[in-house]
Amino acid sequence: MLKLLPLFFLAGCVSTHSPKPSDTIFKDEDRDWLQVYAHEIKVAKQNNDLPAWRFFFQEYQKELKSRTK
């Protein structure tokens, strides 16, 4: 029984589905970038990641400005 154990572990890791790029097509109109940037700002603040916070805050401001035009 113990001789078959490594074979069991190797056979259990086989993936039968190969994802393709077409499986993850996103539509820009379905994505709320303000919500995405707000989440990333919150995560950056929790992790004390100032460069990430600056980057996402600037992106948030750009998106906010583009929506008000």
N, C-alpha and C positions, 0 to 999 in steps of 0.2 A: 504494500500500500504506500509506503513512504517513497518508493522508487517512482511512483506515478505523480507524486505531489508537484515536482517542478514542471512536469508536462501540463498539469492542470493550471498552474499559474501562467504559463506561456500561452496556452490556448484561451484563457479568459481575457486576455488583453487585445484581442483582435477586433478591429473596427470594421463593421460591414458597410457603413455609410461614408461616402467620400463627399464632403460638402464642396459646392462649387460657388464661384462668385455670384452667380445668378440667384443663389439661395438667400443672399443678404442684400437685396436691392432695397435701398431706402429712397423715399420721396422727400425732397426738401420741404414741401408744403405740409408734410405730416410731422415734421420735427420742430419743436419749439426751442430755438437756440437760446432764448433768454432763460428758460428753465434749465437747460444744460449748463450754461455758464454760471448761473446762480448756484447750482449744485457743486460745480467744480470750485467756485470761490469758497463755499462752506467747507469743503474737504481740505482745501489748501490752508484755510484758517485753522482747522482742527489739527493739522499736521505741522503748523508753524512754518509753512513753505511760502516765504515771501515772494520769491520769483514767480512761482505758479500763481499766487494770488494777484500779483501785478498783471501778469499776462491775461488771465481770465477776466479781471476787472476791466482792462482795456477793451477786450473783445465784447464784454457785456455792454460797455458804453457805446461802442460802434454799432452793435445790433440795435440798441435802444434808439440811437440817433437815426439809423436807417428806417426804423418803423415809424418815426414821427414825421418823416418827410412826406 
